[in-house]
Amino acid sequence: MMPELDPWGSSDIEDYAKLFDEFGIQPFEEILGSIENPHMLMRRKIVFGHRDLERVLDAKRKGERFALVSGMMPSGKMHFGHKMVVDQLMWWQDLGTPLYIPIASVEAYGVREKSLDEVERLGIEEYLVNYIALGLRPDNCTVYFQEKRRAVDTLALLFSRRVTFNELRAIYGELSPAKIVSALVQVGDILHPQLQEYEGPCPVVVPVGADQDPHIRLTRDIASRASSEFGFQPCAATYHRFNSGLDGGKMSSSKPSSYIALTETLKDARYKLMNAFTGGRDTLKEQKELGGRPDICTVYELMKLHLEPDDAKLENTFRTCAAGELMCGDCKKCAWDLLERFLVEHQEKREKARDRIEEYLVKE
């Protein structure tokens, strides 16, 4: 039975390797050696899969045009699970990649049932401000609200004749009209950079979590069918693993106890971290004799994905935990030092970022 990937719901993927066989996602490890100075998330195998990334890398080597599309979903607070995408954007931007970043206002309004005022507030205050504070630069960067980008909405309408309802249902399962509109608008988001008034036909990469693969498959199908008319190339994609929730389950915007927001107070962030699920044993004696289990520890994962850039230090944490030499309390204290420093610096940068919104946000 195929694993269910629901871009609007809760996809709990226990075995990422199954996605290679079931959906044709390619292992990222096979091309890692061809990437110069790969991103930390690539080195650490958090980015685990891709589709057609070779075409993007080949365009980069040849000095040809390529671009990136990555959306913001303004449905709640931005947390560390969302930060993984932004970290990758910085890496691509350093390569000189033109970035197109839609704020998914159509989906937030139609599927998530947010008001337009709330969508605009969250899109700017929770997402764009955080993106800028995390290091997004305005050069070669286009940020827009979906309903204000005429080219995107026009393509969504035109693409509606390129797919049938049965095909949509086969990709997504049961669908509401709002989800159908949202899916077609996202296809427009991903393909519109290839219009002549933007980059022209070229490879476009979309970094996503594995649950967003249905959108990628739909976009690739429609691009192939519309190629003779528009000259579109099927999009490429990279796929990263989910950031586990602090309670050991899935990190979810609807469950505040499962995440640390980028605007979290230090008091609340410390409480959440100190009470997070770990791979520690039931007793100190067992921890020393059997060793901890960093592979299931959410505190170690937070360091691996976000807080500890030094591979050697991270490996030492894993080794000493597994050997029973590092106790959970000491590990949490180390993680808190890193987290506190990050939050203090980031929230200071947020205050300055608010003055720069107009440099990024386009109106049309």
N, C-alpha and C positions, 0 to 999 in steps of 0.2 A: 504493500500500500504506500502511495506517495505521501511524503510529509506535506502537511498543509501549510502553505505560506500565505498569511493574511496581512496585507500591508495596512489594514485599518483596524486590526484586532490584536490578538495576543498569540504570536507564533513562538512556541517553545521548542527550540531545536536542540536535541540531545546529541545527535550524531551529524556533524557538519559534512562528513565524508559522503553521506548518502546523497547530498545535493549534487555531487559530481555525476553520479549515475542517474538520478531521477530527473534532473533538470539540465544537465549538460554544462554546468559551471566547471571551469577548468581550475586545477590546483595552482595557486599563486606561487608555490614553492618551485615550480618548474621554470619560472621565468625570473625568479628573484636574482639569480646570478648575473643576469643581463642588465640589471638596473644599477646605475652608479649612485652611490650614497643613498640607499633606500631609506625610507622613513622608518622611525623606530617601530611603528605598528606593523610594518612589513617585516622587519628583522625578527620581531618577536612572534611572528605568525598569527597576529591578531587579524591582519588582512590575510584571509585564507584562500580566496578564490578570485577569478576574474572571467570576463568574456571579452575576447578580441583585444586585450590590452596591447598585444604586439603591434597592432596597427598604429596606436597612439605613440608608442615608444619609437617605432620606425619613423614616424613623421617628425618626432623630436630630433632624432639623429640626423635626418636629412635637412633639417631647417625648414620644414614645411609647416603649414598652419595646422593647429589642433586646438581644442577648447575643452572646457569642463563645465558641467552643470551640476549644481547641488542645491536642494531646496531647504528652506526653513519651515517647520510646521508650528505655527503660532497657536498652540492649543493649551499651553501651560508653562510652568517655569522651565527654564533651560537648566539642565543638570549635566553631570559628568558623562552620562551616556551620550548626550548630544555633542559633547566637546570632541569626541573622537573624530567626527566628520570635519570639524573646523581645523583640528591639528593636521589632517591630511590636506586640506585646502592650502594651508601655509606652505607645505612642501611643493605642491603643484604651482603655486604662485611664484615661488622662488625659481622655478624652471621657466618662467616667462609665459605661463599658460593664461589665456584670457578666461576669466571666471564669470559665469552667469549664475546668479543666485536668486531664484524666485522665492518670494514669501508666499507660501501656499494658502492664500486667502480664500480661494474658491473652495478648496477642500475643507478648510477650517470652518467656513460658514455653512457649507452644504452637508458635510459628513459629520463634523464634530459639533455642529449646531452652536457655534459661537456667533455673537452679534458682530456686525461690521466694525463697530467702535472698539470692541474688545480685540478683534483680530488685528486692527491697526496698532492698538496699544501694545499688545503682546509682541507683535512682529518687530516693532521698533525697540521698545524698552527691554524686553526679555531676550530678544535674539540679535537684532542688528547691533545694539550697544555692546552686548557680550562678544559678538564676532570681532568688532573693532578693537575692544580691549584685549582680545586674545591675539591680535596681531594682523588681522585682515587689512590690506592696504587698498587705497582707492584706485591705484593704477591698474588698468586692464581688468576692472572689476565692475560688473553691472548688477545692482540689486533692485528688484522691482516687485510690486504686488501683482499677482496673477491677473486680476480683473482690469488692471490698468495697462497691460501690455497687449496692444491691439494685434500684433503679429501672432502672439500665442493663441489668443481667442479665435482668430480667423483660421489658423491651422487646425484647431480642435474641431471647428465646424466642418472643415473640408475633409478631415480624417474620418469623420463619422460614416462616410460611405465606403471606407476601406476595411471595415471590420463588421462582423455580424454579431447579433446578440448571443447566439450559441457559442461563438468563439470567446466572447467576453465571459460567459458563464463557465466555460471550460478552464479559463485562466484563473478567475476570481471566485467561482462559486456563485451563491445567490447575490444579486445586485439590486440596489435601489437606483432610481434615476440620478440621485445626487452622486453616487459612486461612479456611475457611467460617465457623467460630465467631468467629474474630478479626474478620472483615468485619462480621458481624451485631452484634457487641459495639460496634464503632466506630459503626455506625448508631445504636445506643442511646446512645452517648456524645453524638453530635451532636444528637439529637432530644430527649433527656430534659429539657433546660432548658425546653422548651415545655410540660411537664406543669404542672398547676395548682399543685402544691405548690412549684414553683420560679418561673419567670417567667410561665408561661401561654403560650398560642400567640403567637408573635412572630417577627420576622426574626432569624435566627442566622447569623453569619458565621464561616467557618473559613479562616484563613490557612494555605496549604500550598505545598509545592513542587509542580511540575507532575506529578511521578510519583505523587502521591496523588490525582489526579483520578478514578481508578476508584472510590475510596471515596465521593467527592462525588457521582458519578453514581448509584451504588447508593442512597445516602441520599436523594437527591432523588426517585428513582423510588418508593422505599418510602414516603416522606412523602406523596407524592401519592396513593398507593393507600390509605394509612391515614388520610387527612385526614378522611373522614366520621366515623370512629370516634373519633379523638383530636384532631382540629382542627389537626394539624401543618401548618406551612408548609414548603415545600422550602427547604433551607438555601442561603445565599449562600456564596461563596468568593472569596478572592483568591489569585493564583498568583505565586510569585517564582521567579526563575532559580536554577539551581544555583550554589553557590560552587565554583569550579574547585579542583582539588587543586594543591598546591604543585609537583607534578611535571608539571603541564600536563594531566593526565587528570582523572577525576572524583574529588572528595574523598570518601573512604570511611572509615568507622569501623574497617574491618578492615585498613586500610593506614596505619599511624601516620606514615609518611613523607609522606603526602599532606595532612596537616592539622596545625594547631597547637591543642592542647587548651587549655581555659581554665585548667587546672591545670599546664600545661607549665612546667618549670623555665626560668629565663632563659637558661641555657647551651644547653639543647636548642632552645628557641624561636629563639634567635639563629642557631644552626647551620642550622636548617631554613629560616629566612628568607634567609640569605646564600647558600644553595644552591638556592633556588627557581628554577623556570623563569621566564625573562623574555622580553620581546620585543626584546632587544638583538641587534645584528648580531654577526657573527663576529669582527670586528676594530674597534678604535677608529676607524680611518680610515673604514670603512664606516658606522659609527654616526654620525659627523659628516656624512658626505656624503649618506646615505640617510635618516637619522633612525631612531629606534627605533619599535617597534610596541606601544604601550601597550594596544591593544585585545586582545592575546593574552598580556599580561604578568600573571602571578599576583600579583606584588608590587603593581602598580598596582591590581589588582582588590581586594586586601586593604585598600588605602587607601580605595578607592571604596565598598566595602560596609561597612567597619567602623571604620577608623582616622582618616579625615580628614573631619570634619563640615563644614568650610568649602568651599562649592562653588567659590569663586573660586580657592582654593589648589589644589584638585583639578584644576580646568581648566588652571591654569598648569603643573602637573606633566605633564598630558597634552600640552599644546602644546609645551613645551620638549623633552620626550622625542621627540615626532614630528618636531620641527625639528632634531634632532641636537645640541641644546644641553645636554641633561641626560644624563649617563652613568649606566649601571646601578649602578655602585658607589655613587655619590652618592645615587641614588634609594633604594637599599637602606638606606643610613645614615639617611636621613630617615624611612623606614618603620620602622626599628628603634627610633628615638627614640620614635615614637608607640606602637609595640607594647610596648616595655619599660615605658613609663609606664602603659599600660592594664593589663598583667599584674600589675605591682606593686600598683596600687590595687585591682584586682579581687580578688587573692588575699588582701589584707588584709580586704576586705569579706566574703570567704567565712568567715573565722574568726568574725566577728561574726554572720553569718547562721545558723550552726549553732544558736545559742541561740534562734532564732525559728521553728524548724520547726513547733512545735505551733500557732502562730498561723495557719498555712496549711492543714495537712493535716487533713481531716475523716475520721472513722472509719467512717461508714456508707456 
